[in-house]
Every structure is written in structure tokens, then in C-alpha cells.
Amino acid sequence: MKKQHTILVVLALAAGVGIGALLLRPQAKTTQTALPEVPLIDQMAHGVSNILIRVDKRVRERGDAMALAKLAYEAIRGGTPFADVAKGRSDDASAPDGGFLGFVPAHHETSFSGAVQALHPGQVSPPLWTQRGWMIVKRHTFEETVDLERTLWIPTHGFYVQYDGMPLAKGRTKEQAFQLASEALERIRAGQMTLEDARAQFSDEPEPPPEAFLRMTANRPHSRVAYDALKEAKVGELIGPVDANEGWGVLVRGRYLRSFMRHILIQHARSRNRAQRVRRTPQQAKELADTVLREALDAPKTWDRLVERYSDDDRGRDMDGAMGVMGPGLMPHGFEKHLYDTPPGAICKHVIESPFGYHIVWRVN
């Protein structure tokens, strides 16, 4: 992909959420008497659950797996809840969560994606063959997906310190890893370093995402210890060291955020992936961003015009500044703390700085 078209991709691809926004054109714009109309969120990122029946020559052949998939499908058609069938029959790691996968990209050229796109929210596909085996897919509405994420998954910030037998252990023993995790906790609690600084110093993971976001932790066999510990914690509470499958965890239970967002990007000569035409200094970019923000707050109905006139995100400008469905770990550094304080339907009252430049952000839903 050409460099000048990568800004929105970098924002959306971290976990494959919101990428559909890159491929869709918006619906017709409204008049200047109201806020611009929002494209259907269900067309930009799909909430999905699945049931997987694997084919394994040591256990079952393709035909046998297909027969099992048909039985599962008939059970759903007969009135058994999809989640119950998934818990009892699916071979996927998501089975304990009723097959729930969360948001997936709206447009990928795979049989799985094609099946999802063919469904309306609430519908279930018949069994389809994929590289992983026979699969049954259910598509959720945006609201259903958000409710399931809130119920089943815990936003998690922090890191793990690994030890012998783990891919990033670097030869350390379990006791040595525990000592490092304990030191990190002590220094964070003493105010000597932030969680992000500790992750950079003590974790072996390359290029951590913004705000030290780790993942949405699910109640699954490989993450159950961490899930149970986080479930008992308050939002924002630092816990550990947690003896989990991935190492000794230094973890914080995060706040939930999932929202469709738009932005106006003002870049400068030092911005990452800047458009080639941009020559302004950081100070000039900040002054321009402040001006654009004032205009947006004074007259939100002019958002489309402001995007077209000012935004340096070329791809996003063609879609009225669409960023897609965003959440923790998917946004540039600095976004989360401002967006938590911005109510749905409002434009953030502060210009947000990121490595890409200065953003004026509309939290649409």
C-alpha cells in the first residue's frame, strides 16, 4: 500500500477492527441543517460468533465432521441458542464464550468473511467449509457485540515477564521472572515509573501498542488465571504478579471503550506517514488544529466541509474522516484518556496529539 494511504490502516489494523471503513463509501451526505449522516456501523465491522468442527484424520474425516456440523446447525434451527450449541459442540477456543469472536473486518476475501457479509445481523449461516474445518457463523448487531464484549471480555493493560519454556524468556528462570515482575510492580506503585515505562523496560514484547494495552482477556483455558484475577480487580487497579500461562503478569483492569469515530488530521513535517505535500511546522499544525476544532465545536453541521478542506488523511477525507470502529490498543497514543471523557455523539473538546499529527475527533456513537 502506498505510504500516503497508510495512516488509516495503521490506526485500524492493530487488531483487525474497523478495517471495513477503509473500503466503504459513506451514505449520502445530509444538508447543513444537521450533523452529517453516519454510515451503518454494521457495514464497517461485523460482530461474529462461530462454531467450528475440525477435521483431523486421527479423530474424524471431512465427511464425519460435516455430519456433526449439520447436527449443530439443525439444533440451532430447532431453537437451541447458538451460544449453547457452541459451548457443547465447537472445537474452537472461543467455545467457552459461546463461540464469540468479537468484531472482525467487514471485507476480506475469504470464505469466512464472505459468509459473514451475506448475513444480516441476527442470522446464522449453514455449515461452510474453511481451511480450519466446517464452520457455522452467526452475525451480531453492533449493540449485541458491544454487550457481549462487556460481559465476556476484560480490557487488560500491562505485560508478562516470561521464563524458561516460553518464547520470549531469554533464559531466565521462573524465580528470576517473578523478581523482575515484583520490581516492576513496586516501582509503578511508588510512582517511579508508568505502566508503559515498565512494559518497555521489563517486557520482552516488541513494539507494544499505545497505553500499554495488552488485550481483551477472555475466560478461556489459556487465559483463565489472568481472567479470574482481573475479574476481582476494580477498573484501574494494578495487580500482580499473576502466575499465568504467559508468564508473571503485571496487569491493570482497563475501562471498556468501543466506538465508531471520525477525525480531521492536521499533519506537520515531523508527522509519521505524512502526506508529501505537508510542509508546516509542528507549531503551525497545532495552531491550525486549534482553529479547526473551534470551527467544528461552533458549527458541528459543517464537519464534512471541514474534513474536505483541512484533513491530511487522504483516504479518510474521502469518507468524511471515518476511522472505523475503535477501541483500546487500536488508537494512537493519547486518544483513550480524552475519548473516555467525550460522550457519544460529541466532538472531543481537545486537540489530540499523536505520532501522526494533531487530531480533531468526533466520537460518533
N, C-alpha and C positions, 0 to 999 in steps of 0.2 A: 504494500500500500504506500502511496506517495506520502512523503513527510508532511506536507501541508494538510493532509487529510487524516492525520493520526490522532489529533487531540481528543476528539470524542471517543475514539476507540480505546485510548489509554484509560479514560475515565470509566468506560463501561465494561471492559473485558476482564477486569481483575478476577471476577468470579462468574463471568458469562451472563451477567444480568443487565438488562437494558439495551443489549446489542441490537434488538429489533428496531430501536429508534434510529439506527443508522441507515436502515433500509426502507423506511416508510415515509411517504409524503403525508403532510398533515391534511386534515379535512379543510374544507373551505373556510377562509377567514371570516370573522363576523364584521359588522360595521364598527365604527369608532364610538359607539354608544355603550359598549360593554367590554368586559375583559375578553381577549381572544378565546375562541373555542379550543378545547383541548382534544387531541386525537384520543380515540378509545384506548385506554391503558391496556385492555386485554389483547390488543393487537401488537403491543410493543414488547411484552414479556409475559409468558404463559406460566400460570401456576399448575403444577402437574404432580400426580401420583401414578405409581406403576406397580404392576405385578409381573415378576419375571419367573419364568420356568426355564431353568438352564438345561442345556443339552450336554451331557457328559457320558462318553462311551462306557465309562466304568460303572455308571449308575443307570442312565436312561438314554435311549436313542431319540432321534429327532421326532419320529412318529409318536413315541410314547409321551414325549414332552408336549407335543401338540394336543394329544388327548387330555392331558392334565390341564393345559391352558383352556381348552374348550369347557371342561368341567367347572373351572373357576369362573369363566365368563357366564355360563348358564346359572351359576349360583348368584352372581350379581344381577342378572336379568330376572331371577326369581325373587329378588327383594333383599338378599343379604347385603348389608353395607359393604361398599368397596374396601374400606379400611379393615373390616373383619376378615374378608377373604384374603387380603394381602398379608395380614398377620399370621393366618393359618396356612397359607399355601405358597407365598412368594419366596424365591431363593435370593432376592436382592437384600443388600444390607439395610435397606430402608423398611423392611418388613415390620420391625418393632414400632415404627411410626405410621403404620397403616399404608406403607408404600409411598409416603410423601417425599417428594424431591425438591420442593420449593419452586422458585422461579427459574425458568430455562429460557434460552434465547428464542425469539419469535421466528427466526428464519435461519435454518441450517439445512443443508442438502443431505439429509439422512432419512431413512425410513421412519425412525422415531419422530423426528421433527415434522415430517410430512403427515404422520398420523395425528399429531397434536394440532397442527394447523387446520386439519379437516374437521376437527371437533368444535362444537360450540361449548361454552362454559357449562359444566354440569353433565356433559355427555361422556360416555365410555366407549372406547374402541373395541372391536372384536380382536382376537389374538392376531398379532402380526409378527413376522419373522425378522429378527435383527441379528447382528453379529454376536450378541450376548445370549440369544435364545429366543423363545416365544415370549412376547410381552403384551400386556393389556394396559392401556393408558386411560387415565381419567384427567380431564382438564377442569380446573377450578376458575372461578372468577378472581379478580384481584383481591376483593374483600375476603373471600374464603381463604385465599393463600396467606394473606396477612394474619388472619385469625389462627390458622394452623401453625404458622411460624411462631407467633407469640406463645402458643400453647406448647409446642413440641420442642422448640429450639431456644437456646440461651446465647445471646450475643456475648462473645468472650474476647477480652483483650489480654495481652500478656505473651508468655513464651514458655517453652520447655527446655530444660537442660538435660541433654541425653547422656547415656552412659553405655558401657560395654554391650555389644549386640545390637545397637541402634545405629542407623546410617550416618548420623552426624556426631557420633560420640567422641571422636578424636582421641580414642584410647583411654578416656577417663573411666574410673570405676563408679559404681553406684554411690558409694560414700562420697567420693570427690564431687560428683554432680550434686548431691544433696548439700554439701558445704557451699558450693557456688550459688545454688538457688537460695539458700538461707542468707548468704551475704547480700544477695540482690534484694531480698525482702527487707532486711534490716536497713539497708541504705535508702530504699524507697520510703519506708515508714519514718525514717529520720529526716526526710526532706533533702537528702544529699543528692538525689537524682530522680528523674522522672521515670515512669514505666518505659517510655520509649528509649531513654538513655540506657536503662538497664537491659532492655532487649538487645540493643546494639552491642553492648559490652559482654553480656553473659550468654546470649543465644547464638547458636551456630547457623541459624537460618539466614539465607541471603536475601537482601532487599525486602525487609518487612514492609507490609502495607501501612498506610497512614494511621496515626493514633494508636499504634501497637495493636491493631486489630488482629486477632488470631483466626477466629472462625465462628460460625453458628454451631455451638456444641449440641449434639443430639444425644438422646438416650439410647445408644446403640452399644453393642458389646465392646467395641474397641475404645469407646469414649465414656463408658458408664461411670467410672470412678470420678472423672472430672465433672461430668454432668451432675452427679449426686452432690458433690462438694459445692458446685456453683448454685444448685437449686436452694441450698440452705443459706447462701450468702445474700446480702442486700445489694441492690443496684449501686455500683460504685465501690463496693467493698473489695479490698485486696486480700487474697487468701493464698495459703501455701506454706511450705512446699507440698504440693499434691502429688502423691505417688501414682502416676497414671501410666498407661501403656506407652506413651510417647516420651516419658522421662519425668523429671521432677518439675511440676508446673508452678509458675508464678503467675497467678491469674486474677483478673478483675471481671466481675459480672457487669456487663455493659447495659446501656439503655437501648431499647428497641427503636429502630427507625427504618422505615421503608416508604419511599415517597417518589412520585414522578416529579421530575424537576426540569426547569428550563434555566438558561443562563445567557448573559451577554458577556463575552470575554474581551477584555482590553489588554493587549499584549505590549511588551516593550522589547528592547534589543537583547535583553538577557533572558527572556522567557524560553522555557523548554518547548521545542517543536513550534517555534514561532512562524507565522506566515512571512514569506520572503519580503513582502512589501513593508513590514513593520520596521520603523527606524526610531521611534520615540524613546526617550529615556524612561527609567522607572518612575521618576518624579512626574514626568508629563503623563504617563499612563495612569498613575494614581489620581492626578488632578482630573483627567478626563473621566475616569471611572466614577469619581465622586459626583461629577456633573451629570453623568448619565443616570446614576442612582437617584439623584434628586428629581430628575425628569420622570423617571419610572414611578417613584413614590407619589409625585404630584398628579400624574395622569397615567394610571396603570393601563387604561384602554389603548394607549399608544405603544404598548410593548412590541408589537410586530414591527412597527416602523423603527423603533429604537434598535431592535436586533439587526434589521436590514442595513441601517445606517452606520452602526458602530461596531458590531461584533467582529472579532478577528478569528472566530471559529467558523471557517468557511462551510464545513459540512453542516454544523448545527444551525448556521444562519439560514440555510435553505429550508429548515424545519422549525422556524420561529424559535430557535435556541434550544431545541429539545436535547436533554441529556439522557433521558430514559428513566427507568426505574432504578433508583439508587438506594444504597444502604451502607452500613459500616463496612469499611475495607474497600469500597468501590469509589470513594470520593477522594479528591486531593486533600492533602494535609490542611487542616484549619476549617474544613467545611462543617464537620459534625457539631462542634461546640456552638456555632452560630445557628445551624438549622434546627437543633433541638429547641431553641428559643423562638423559632419562627413558626407561627401557627399555620396549619394547612390553608392554602388559598391566598397566602400573603407573600409579598416580596420582602426578602431579608433587608433589615434596616441598615446593615453594614456592608461595605465592600469587603469581599473575602479574597485574601491573597493566597496564591498557590504557586508552585513552580511554573505553571503555565501562564501566569499573569494575574490580573485582577478580575474578579467575577461579580456581576450583579445577578442574584439568584432569586428565582420565583419558585417557591415550594407549592406546586400546583395542588396536590391532593393531600 
